[in-house]
Amino acid sequence: MLGLGKKKLAKDLLVSVCPNPQGIAVAGIRRGKEVPPSLELCDFQSSQETDPDLKKLIKTHNLDSALCISVMELGSYSLLQVEAPDVQPDELRAAIRWRVKDLIDFHIDDAVIDVFEVPDDKSAGKKKMYVVAAKSAQVKERIDKLVAAGLHLEVIDIPELALRNIAAMLPEDVNGVALVYIEQNEGLITITRQESLYLSRRIRFGYNSLPDTAIHGNDQEAVEGWLDSIVIEVQRSLDYYESHFSQPQVTGLVITPGAKEIPGMAEYLSGQLGIQARILDVNTLIDVATAIDRQAQSQCLLAIGTALRQESRGL
């Protein structure tokens, strides 16, 4: 989303480096003509976001010779849906900034803005756009840290589009798929169809809100209460998608591997929502040299999704 204007180094390899409070996730995707993308690198280092940690990781995997991309953390930006202004392309940035200035909780002069299209909303009448707004200082801090560590950073993306990249490779995406991604304290539900992101909904809770007794099978009531909260958010998303975009009913729900394994999660959500649900296994989605276990998939999923990016443009 946030293009940095760096010169491309390797046309067939894109590396994603994603620091977060738990550590640093790294993924490398190699693309070739008429072959599926392959996962060349998948690693997670439990650490703080410090320069020595980054530099060590870069040296270990020779990342200074690859084109790099990163992703914003959930909660560090705003994703807004606004009516597309009827202006010339060279006036779009100014028009969008004026339109969202009262929709963010910081001054517009302190914001960096980017946009991407919302698929046609047949009930709306006018075309809409998604607007990403982040604090300039926060984005600059991320850029400076990664560049100072020796990375050739081209773009900083957002989790919604990283998940879109993954969903676009799912067989369910042909007819529309809901993807559920949950972190420790929050999560996302996205709905995509034929590689287009229609809808994103933030989940304001995560695995930390689930008691430890529930994980070990001693408190089924707590598990079902937590899962029911997800059911409500998914159902609201499905209802909005079907009513506002005049799309056929979503028939597939895919749950990304999480920090905690919830036995029977897919079966429960499927039964409550009346659609087929399953847990994602990245090993069946992308060519991998060595199978990635569930924990690594959970830690590196956004990095993998970000490295699957194919767009090169940004405002």
Secondary structure as GFF3:
##gff-version 3
##sequence-region A 1 315
A	DSSP	beta_strand	2	3	.	.	.	ID=ss1
A	DSSP	beta_strand	13	20	.	.	.	ID=ss2
A	DSSP	beta_strand	23	32	.	.	.	ID=ss3
A	DSSP	beta_strand	35	46	.	.	.	ID=ss4
A	DSSP	alpha_helix	51	61	.	.	.	ID=ss5
A	DSSP	three_ten_helix	63	65	.	.	.	ID=ss6
A	DSSP	beta_strand	67	71	.	.	.	ID=ss7
A	DSSP	beta_strand	78	83	.	.	.	ID=ss8
A	DSSP	three_ten_helix	89	91	.	.	.	ID=ss9
A	DSSP	alpha_helix	92	100	.	.	.	ID=ss10
A	DSSP	three_ten_helix	108	110	.	.	.	ID=ss11
A	DSSP	beta_strand	111	117	.	.	.	ID=ss12
A	DSSP	beta_strand	128	135	.	.	.	ID=ss13
A	DSSP	alpha_helix	136	148	.	.	.	ID=ss14
A	DSSP	beta_strand	152	157	.	.	.	ID=ss15
A	DSSP	alpha_helix	159	167	.	.	.	ID=ss16
A	DSSP	three_ten_helix	171	174	.	.	.	ID=ss17
A	DSSP	beta_strand	177	182	.	.	.	ID=ss18
A	DSSP	beta_strand	187	193	.	.	.	ID=ss19
A	DSSP	beta_strand	196	203	.	.	.	ID=ss20
A	DSSP	three_ten_helix	207	209	.	.	.	ID=ss21
A	DSSP	alpha_helix	212	215	.	.	.	ID=ss22
A	DSSP	alpha_helix	220	245	.	.	.	ID=ss23
A	DSSP	beta_strand	252	255	.	.	.	ID=ss24
A	DSSP	alpha_helix	265	273	.	.	.	ID=ss25
A	DSSP	beta_strand	276	279	.	.	.	ID=ss26
A	DSSP	three_ten_helix	282	284	.	.	.	ID=ss27
A	DSSP	beta_strand	287	288	.	.	.	ID=ss28
A	DSSP	alpha_helix	294	307	.	.	.	ID=ss29
###
